[in-house]
């Protein structure tokens, strides 16, 4: 049966699908429908068959249809490990639901007790508890079960084995009698049925293969002596591809002895038993789950309920005293319908006990005495691992001159089949160096715990000292001195001799002034090479991103492992002569995709991590995910994707202006589904007042994407605003119509043809050669005339060729199939435009040359925020009429335009020689963070100023008559303002003053401007 056939609430089904589950297991197929019908259930199934989901899914379905503000469900379990595991699974299934839960267990400190108490008092919907700790809370009187609807007893037989019968009955006495009770167990002894009679009402009984291990477990027994058992383990597993081994022993003494012996044999082994503190047990299980330890030696504490997939081999070091415990032990392998191997060591005293096991499981197991024979049998039947492909990179670094080269030689990407994203998500892009005074986190400068000013920002505490990799180190924790500053908290280990960092774990402060990043964790490890050289060997980052507090977000995790370090100097010609950082994708990348990735990875992934790739690919088919993706694409790009075509932009569908009246437009472009080589685009518009059709049609052809080589051809006949900034709303944008200060009747009819060829030589350096022909018509407001000569001109014909050069040294770029987005550079970005007017070409009228230069940069001024500046200059050589002058960018809307003069009108100033400067400083909340009320708002301060100086030659003044509003900059134009950004995370508002040329007609000397922006 498939989960979609159960008619579950859509949000519950989304969670199941997101976790990669499609079909039910037998216990789920039988239990979920009965639970949904509110029947009591007593269910018995072999371990590892999905019992947890069998009771969590019905509960979540009911909570999604009937939300609760009190404790709705109580799940009782025998061990703290099982409580934590169930809580983790619950978070996965309920990801799309507003459901709260808490795991209540003993062994923690006072803070753990407080967290549990607060969750209980506040009415966590689902409590997962061990009986002893829950009774401790009950004794204080604040646990209220008045609204409880479900009681679930998981691993009920184990709880009875551990002597919890009286505790269970006491807890039941606190519960409402009208409730649904579900009891799940791996075995069904008489004591379970006795408990069921006292707690359940007319239960539906489900029995599936009671007391038998899964059929896909290869079970083998070894006849051996106790003194040979450890040697036998070594013989069985040495040199074999067994990633995860679990060894059970009945006593803590033997567990410690086995672990010690295995470590002496160079196995990465850990132990778990009841002598360990809760935090130690959790860390041991986490390390084993993440494959940091190869062998886990345990008592029966992990034989029940702990769901760790991917265990290759289970070894019973001794025969369990209870035959049913054997079923639980060997059930740790072959979970989730996979395969596994279980081996039991039998000495001469154990043979009678093992016969009882064989009677229980109704099998006669193979008993071996020759290790080679057993080994061949295990290998012949042991399932092969799935192949895994991620990314293997070769990195070379040179200090003088500074160079870095990265070559991707093998890769695997799930979800995005786009070669260019390999480069974008490469190690080069996210390179956190905590040794720097400031760390760039999503564009925000966080103070490093190792900063020269760290003592002013952090408090440090010496916690411990120990040998780490045979080097004596001190463990130091750190936390911020003040709230809402861009800081971290965490700990690090530092070597006592060199004061080099050995390990560091840093987490951003919960109240830091940063948007959308709910959590970010950085973990790094370093190793010494020789006596003085320390090198990063492991780099991990985890980020939790949410655009809104209750919106669907996503997690990002990056892990980089550095191996095979070689300090041999590379020849000079190995590195790029022009780029500081170079990223290449080797031709062998696809060849490596047919090799087994485990042969390439320096550290193998866990089974859970491997399943992420399947989940990412499958979640793309989840309806909610597809809907969210479509909405984000529509809002971000303005286009609605339908198969081979994208309709849009939606914000140009309707607009209005004095010339056209109401303007209706339909347009779009072909999608990547149509072609990844050519994109066709165009539009058709109609004005109800001028009753004219306008249209445009173009094609973009990509010869090569990286480095870019593209040919673009475009023809258009439409209205156009001369001198409009590249960042402004186009006049057919509905926002331009709504936000206009005054009706815009400055539009002119323009027919134009453009042919351009863009060549990128390397990332950050490109040229574009452009051929342009245009025919501009006058309007009633902007006539083309020279009254002194008695001339009137019906049109202006323009033919010109332009060479654009862009240089952005060490720029980072995200490449799509046709478009690219610059992520900026730490160096100034230079744009140079050279244009020549071509007289007599297609009856063009003027010969001229135009030069324009733009230099922009962002400078971090830590800790005072950052400064953005832009320097501009231009010159026209030749005689031209006013439409061919440099018409300075005005702004007659209430929208803030960073590339225009926001209190300058359209057609107010022109020049044939000009210089300008734009300065904008972002303080990043430096002052407002010190004020309690504003600190909560997380607003950030801005100051900015713009200045423009220009002239017009007498020859150009005499060409055509200027429109009434257009003039020369007799004095420099200056405007300045202050602003606040990060209002509701997306709004910036500026107050702007015009400081010069105050006598011009119809101007604003003060204005408020706003803009939407997404910043971290």
Secondary structure, DSSP 8 states (H G I E B T S, - for coil): -BGGGG---HHHHHHHHHTT--B--HHHHHHHHHHHTT--EEEEE-TTS-HHHHHHHHHHHHHHHS--SS--EEEEES-HHHHHHHHHHHHHHTTTS---EEEE-SS--HHHHHHHHHHHHTT-SEEEEEHHHHHHHHTTT----TT--EEEESSHHHHHHTT-HHHHHHHHHTS-SSSEEEEEES---HHHHHHHHHH-SS-EEEEESTT---TTEEEEEEE--GGGHHHHHHHHHTTS----EEEE-SSHHHHHHHHHHHHHTT--EEEE-TTS-HHHHHHHHHHHHTTS-SEEEE-GGGSSS-------EEEESS--SSHHHHHHHHTTSSGGG--EEEEEEE-TTTHHHHHHHHHHHT---EEE--HHHHHHHHHHHS--------EEEEEEEETTTTEEEEEEEEE--SS---HHHHHHTSTTTS---TTSSEEEETTEEEE-TTSTTHHHHEEEEEEEEEEETTEEEEEEEEEESSTTSS-EEEEEEEETTT--EEEEEEEE-TT-S-SSEEEEEEEEEEEEETTTEEEEEEEEEEEEE-SSTTS--EEEEEEEE--S-------GGGS-SS-SEEEEE-TTHHHHTTS-GGGT-SS---HHHHHHHHHHHHHTTSHHHHHHHHHHHHHHHSEEEETTEEEE-GGGSEEEETTTEEEEEEEEEE-TTT-SSEEEEEEEEEETTT--EEEEEEEEEEEEETTEEEEEEEEEEEEE-TT--TTS--TTSHHHHHTBSS-----EEEEEEEEEEEEEEETTEEEEEEEEEEEEE--SSS--EETTTTEE-SEEEEEEEEEEEEEETT--EEE-SS-EEE---SS-EEEEEEEEE-TTGGG----EEEEEEEEEEEEE-TTS-EEEEEEEEEEEEE---GGGSEE--B--BSB--TTSBTT--TTSBEESEEEEEEEEEE-TTTTGGGSHHHHHHT-EEEEEEEEEEEE--HHHHTTS---TT-B--SS-EEEEEEEEEEETTTEEEEEEEE-S-TTSTT--SEEEEEEE----
